[in-house]
Amino acid sequence: MKSYNPILIPTLLFLMMVFAVNIQTAESQRLIERNQILNPLENPSVNIEDGKKRWFSHVGGWGSFGNYAFSQDENHLWYQELGAYFELYRRGNSKSVAITSQIEFIANDDNDINFSPRAIFWEEGFLYTSRRNGFFLQAGYYHRCKHDIDNLDLGEERAMVFGSAMGRVIIPLSLTRTRDTLVSLRFDYYTITWERRIPRENLDVAPSVEDLNVSLSTNLDWQIRLSDQNFVNIGGYGMASLYDDDLRSSGKIFLNIGTNRGLGDVQFGIYLEHLADSGIPAHPKAVTLAGFGIRINTSGSIR
């Protein structure tokens, strides 16, 4: 296995940090799966002989819960994410067809128990994955929407529907151990873009999902093994989106401590993220978030 210069990781992390603290006037859409690299072919519990076919081979997913310890707005206090994939078809360990579904739930402290629903983002996707010589190729389609929760009581609403055809390359690298690092590059072409806002005067405030054309994102996950079961994950993402009149960006960096428990990983970590358009208020606003949380996910296929 070819080794790579260790300077690659800090360089990529620095670039992602630049994304994460970018200029406050830069905006980009909020994708639930922005934090993960999903690859059903990397689930170590599923092994099918070359040339053999199997229908409905396995399921996997993740769940996370955490606190925004620092937020520049009044909309973020707690978050919860739930995601799942179901592999419909597999040929050997080289080709996979799966469907996915996930939600991101955001709450603030505007009630007596400091847990008031503020927004839910939904996604459903169709994903094809192919193993090549040293890397993976993916193609699929993701439908996304966001509808407000009780926000009309606040006198505002922001509803969005947007879907994209996507292509992705996932490259395993070996830095300190064999295949301890994943780098991915993803391209999304948006085929459906719709947005409604109340009050209506906010419709003319940029950015608008209706002006969204394409986006390009990169993810990095470096897993440092402490023992056979325990590890540290360092990584993040950076995303640039092309609107009708602007090129806008978002990003995140994270540090997790995790343990592998058979079919699943349990991770606890901290993060810093910049979303110049959080996607929540009717008048779009930038937000920088820092916090901590716990995540449980299927081993191997979700990083």
C-alpha positions as CSV (number, residue, x, y, z in Angstrom):
1,M,0.0,0.0,0.0
2,K,1.4,3.3,-1.0
3,S,2.1,5.8,1.8
4,Y,1.3,9.5,1.7
5,N,3.1,12.5,3.0
6,P,1.8,13.3,6.6
7,I,1.7,17.0,5.7
8,L,-1.5,16.2,3.6
9,I,-3.7,15.9,6.7
10,P,-2.8,19.2,8.4
11,T,-3.0,21.0,5.0
12,L,-6.5,19.7,4.3
13,L,-7.6,20.5,7.9
14,F,-6.3,24.0,7.5
15,L,-8.2,24.5,4.2
16,M,-11.4,23.2,5.9
17,M,-10.9,25.6,8.8
18,V,-10.7,28.5,6.3
19,F,-14.1,27.3,5.0
20,A,-15.5,27.1,8.5
21,V,-14.6,30.7,9.5
22,N,-15.2,32.2,6.1
23,I,-16.5,35.7,5.5
24,Q,-19.9,36.3,7.1
25,T,-21.6,37.3,3.8
26,A,-20.9,33.9,2.3
27,E,-23.8,31.4,2.4
28,S,-24.4,27.8,1.5
29,Q,-27.2,25.3,1.9
30,R,-27.5,22.9,4.8
31,L,-27.1,19.3,3.9
32,I,-27.7,16.7,6.6
33,E,-25.2,14.2,5.2
34,R,-22.5,16.9,5.0
35,N,-20.8,15.4,8.1
36,Q,-20.6,11.8,6.9
37,I,-19.0,9.7,4.2
38,L,-21.5,6.9,3.5
39,N,-20.2,3.8,1.7
40,P,-22.3,0.5,2.1
41,L,-19.5,-1.5,0.5
42,E,-17.2,-0.8,3.5
43,N,-19.4,-2.6,6.0
44,P,-17.0,-5.3,7.4
45,S,-19.9,-7.5,8.5
46,V,-21.1,-8.1,4.9
47,N,-18.9,-10.2,2.6
48,I,-20.2,-11.7,-0.6
49,E,-18.2,-13.7,-3.1
50,D,-17.2,-12.1,-6.4
51,G,-19.9,-12.6,-9.0
52,K,-22.6,-13.5,-6.4
53,K,-25.7,-11.4,-6.1
54,R,-27.7,-10.7,-3.0
55,W,-30.9,-8.7,-2.5
56,F,-31.7,-6.8,0.7
57,S,-28.3,-7.6,2.0
58,H,-28.1,-5.3,5.1
59,V,-29.1,-2.1,6.8
60,G,-27.1,0.5,8.7
61,G,-27.3,4.0,10.0
62,W,-26.4,6.6,12.6
63,G,-27.9,8.6,15.4
64,S,-26.4,11.7,17.1
65,F,-27.4,14.1,19.8
66,G,-25.6,17.2,21.1
67,N,-25.5,20.7,22.4
68,Y,-24.5,23.9,20.7
69,A,-22.2,25.3,23.5
70,F,-21.7,28.5,21.4
71,S,-24.0,29.9,18.7
72,Q,-24.2,33.4,17.1
73,D,-28.0,33.3,16.9
74,E,-31.0,32.4,19.0
75,N,-32.0,29.4,17.0
76,H,-29.5,26.8,18.0
77,L,-29.3,25.1,21.4
78,W,-29.7,21.3,20.8
79,Y,-29.6,19.1,17.8
80,Q,-30.5,15.5,16.9
81,E,-29.8,13.5,13.8
82,L,-31.1,10.2,12.7
83,G,-30.1,8.5,9.5
84,A,-30.4,5.1,7.9
85,Y,-29.6,3.3,4.7
86,F,-31.0,0.0,3.3
87,E,-28.9,-1.9,0.7
88,L,-31.3,-3.1,-1.9
89,Y,-28.8,-5.0,-4.1
90,R,-25.2,-6.1,-4.0
91,R,-23.0,-7.8,-6.5
92,G,-20.0,-9.3,-4.7
93,N,-18.2,-6.6,-2.8
94,S,-17.9,-4.4,-5.8
95,K,-21.3,-2.9,-6.5
96,S,-24.1,-1.7,-4.3
97,V,-27.6,-0.1,-4.7
98,A,-29.1,1.5,-1.6
99,I,-31.7,4.0,-0.4
100,T,-31.2,6.4,2.4
101,S,-33.2,8.6,4.7
102,Q,-32.2,11.1,7.4
103,I,-33.4,14.0,9.5
104,E,-31.7,16.9,11.3
105,F,-33.7,18.3,14.2
106,I,-32.8,21.7,15.7
107,A,-34.2,23.1,19.0
108,N,-33.6,26.3,20.9
109,D,-34.4,27.3,24.5
110,D,-37.7,29.2,24.0
111,N,-39.7,27.2,26.5
112,D,-39.7,26.1,30.1
113,I,-37.5,23.0,29.5
114,N,-35.0,24.7,27.2
115,F,-35.9,22.4,24.3
116,S,-38.2,24.1,21.9
117,P,-38.5,22.7,18.3
118,R,-37.2,25.2,15.8
119,A,-36.7,23.3,12.5
120,I,-36.4,19.9,10.9
121,F,-34.5,19.1,7.7
122,W,-35.4,15.9,5.8
123,E,-33.5,13.9,3.2
124,E,-34.2,10.8,1.1
125,G,-31.7,9.4,-1.4
126,F,-30.9,6.7,-3.9
127,L,-27.2,5.7,-4.0
128,Y,-25.2,3.6,-6.3
129,T,-21.6,2.7,-5.3
130,S,-18.9,0.9,-7.3
131,R,-15.5,-0.3,-6.1
132,R,-12.7,0.5,-8.4
133,N,-9.0,-0.1,-8.3
134,G,-8.1,1.8,-5.1
135,F,-11.1,4.0,-4.9
136,F,-14.9,4.1,-5.0
137,L,-17.3,5.9,-7.3
138,Q,-20.9,6.9,-6.3
139,A,-23.9,8.3,-8.1
140,G,-27.4,9.0,-6.9
141,Y,-30.2,11.4,-6.3
142,Y,-31.1,13.2,-3.0
143,H,-34.4,14.9,-2.3
144,R,-34.4,17.4,0.5
145,C,-36.9,19.7,2.3
146,K,-37.2,21.8,5.3
147,H,-40.5,22.8,6.9
148,D,-41.0,24.9,10.0
149,I,-42.3,23.8,13.4
150,D,-44.6,26.2,15.2
151,N,-42.7,29.1,13.6
152,L,-45.8,30.9,12.5
153,D,-46.3,31.6,16.2
154,L,-43.1,33.7,15.8
155,G,-44.6,35.4,12.8
156,E,-42.3,33.8,10.3
157,E,-41.9,30.7,8.1
158,R,-39.2,29.5,5.8
159,A,-40.0,26.3,3.8
160,M,-37.6,24.8,1.2
161,V,-37.5,22.0,-1.2
162,F,-34.4,21.2,-3.2
163,G,-33.1,18.0,-4.8
164,S,-29.8,17.1,-6.6
165,A,-28.2,14.5,-8.8
166,M,-24.8,13.8,-7.2
167,G,-21.6,12.1,-8.1
168,R,-18.8,11.3,-5.7
169,V,-15.3,9.8,-5.5
170,I,-14.1,8.3,-2.2
171,I,-10.3,7.6,-1.9
172,P,-8.9,5.6,1.0
173,L,-5.4,6.7,2.0
174,S,-2.8,5.2,4.3
175,L,-1.0,7.7,6.6
176,T,-0.1,6.1,9.8
177,R,-1.9,2.8,9.2
178,T,-3.4,1.0,6.2
179,R,-6.5,2.8,4.9
180,D,-6.9,4.9,8.1
181,T,-8.0,8.0,6.1
182,L,-10.9,8.7,3.7
183,V,-11.0,11.7,1.4
184,S,-14.0,12.3,-0.8
185,L,-15.0,14.8,-3.5
186,R,-18.7,15.3,-4.3
187,F,-20.5,17.2,-7.0
188,D,-24.3,18.1,-6.8
189,Y,-26.4,19.4,-9.6
190,Y,-29.7,20.8,-8.3
191,T,-32.7,19.9,-10.3
192,I,-35.5,21.1,-8.0
193,T,-35.2,24.4,-6.1
194,W,-38.2,26.0,-4.4
195,E,-38.5,28.3,-1.4
196,R,-41.4,30.2,0.4
197,R,-41.0,32.8,3.2
198,I,-43.3,34.6,5.6
199,P,-43.2,37.6,5.9
200,R,-43.1,37.9,2.1
201,E,-40.8,40.9,2.1
202,N,-38.0,38.5,3.0
203,L,-38.3,36.7,-0.3
204,D,-35.9,39.2,-1.9
205,V,-33.2,38.7,0.7
206,A,-30.2,36.6,-0.5
207,P,-29.4,33.8,-0.5
208,S,-32.4,31.8,-1.9
209,V,-32.5,28.1,-2.6
210,E,-34.3,29.0,-5.8
211,D,-31.0,30.5,-7.1
212,L,-29.0,27.4,-6.4
213,N,-27.2,25.6,-9.3
214,V,-24.4,23.3,-8.2
215,S,-22.2,22.6,-5.2
216,L,-18.8,21.0,-4.8
217,S,-17.8,19.5,-1.4
218,T,-14.9,17.6,0.1
219,N,-14.8,15.5,3.2
220,L,-11.9,14.2,5.3
221,D,-11.9,11.5,8.0
222,W,-8.6,10.5,9.6
223,Q,-9.0,7.6,12.1
224,I,-6.1,7.2,14.5
225,R,-6.1,3.8,16.3
226,L,-5.3,3.8,20.0
227,S,-6.0,0.1,20.3
228,D,-8.0,-2.6,18.5
229,Q,-11.3,-1.0,19.7
230,N,-10.5,2.6,20.5
231,F,-9.7,5.4,18.2
232,V,-9.6,9.2,17.6
233,N,-11.2,10.7,14.5
234,I,-10.1,14.1,13.1
235,G,-11.8,15.6,10.0
236,G,-14.4,17.9,8.6
237,Y,-15.9,19.1,5.4
238,G,-15.7,22.2,3.1
239,M,-18.4,23.0,0.6
240,A,-18.7,25.7,-2.1
241,S,-22.0,26.4,-3.9
242,L,-22.7,28.3,-7.1
243,Y,-25.8,30.5,-7.1
244,D,-27.0,32.6,-10.0
245,D,-24.9,35.6,-8.9
246,D,-22.5,34.2,-6.2
247,L,-20.1,31.5,-5.2
248,R,-20.7,30.8,-1.5
249,S,-19.2,28.4,1.1
250,S,-19.5,26.5,4.4
251,G,-17.3,24.2,6.5
252,K,-16.7,22.3,9.6
253,I,-13.9,20.7,11.6
254,F,-14.3,18.0,14.3
255,L,-12.4,15.9,16.8
256,N,-14.0,12.7,18.1
257,I,-12.9,10.0,20.6
258,G,-14.5,6.6,19.7
259,T,-14.8,3.0,20.5
260,N,-15.8,0.1,18.3
261,R,-18.4,-2.3,19.7
262,G,-18.9,-5.0,17.1
263,L,-21.4,-3.8,14.6
264,G,-21.3,-0.1,15.7
265,D,-19.0,2.7,16.7
266,V,-19.7,5.1,19.6
267,Q,-18.1,8.5,19.4
268,F,-18.0,11.6,21.6
269,G,-16.5,14.8,20.2
270,I,-16.3,18.5,19.7
271,Y,-16.7,20.6,16.6
272,L,-16.6,24.0,15.0
273,E,-18.9,24.8,12.0
274,H,-19.7,27.9,10.0
275,L,-23.1,28.0,8.1
276,A,-23.4,31.4,6.6
277,D,-27.0,30.6,5.9
278,S,-28.4,28.4,8.7
279,G,-31.6,27.7,6.6
280,I,-33.8,28.5,9.6
281,P,-35.0,32.2,9.9
282,A,-37.1,33.8,7.2
283,H,-34.4,36.5,6.9
284,P,-31.3,34.4,6.1
285,K,-28.5,34.8,8.6
286,A,-25.0,33.5,9.0
287,V,-24.1,31.5,12.1
288,T,-20.9,30.0,13.6
289,L,-21.5,27.0,15.9
290,A,-19.3,25.2,18.4
291,G,-20.4,22.4,20.6
292,F,-20.1,18.7,21.6
293,G,-22.2,15.6,21.1
294,I,-22.3,11.8,20.9
295,R,-22.8,9.7,17.8
296,I,-23.5,6.0,17.3
297,N,-23.1,4.6,13.7
298,T,-22.6,1.4,11.7
299,S,-18.9,0.5,11.7
300,G,-17.0,0.9,8.4
301,S,-19.8,2.0,6.1
302,I,-20.3,5.4,7.9
303,R,-17.3,7.6,8.7
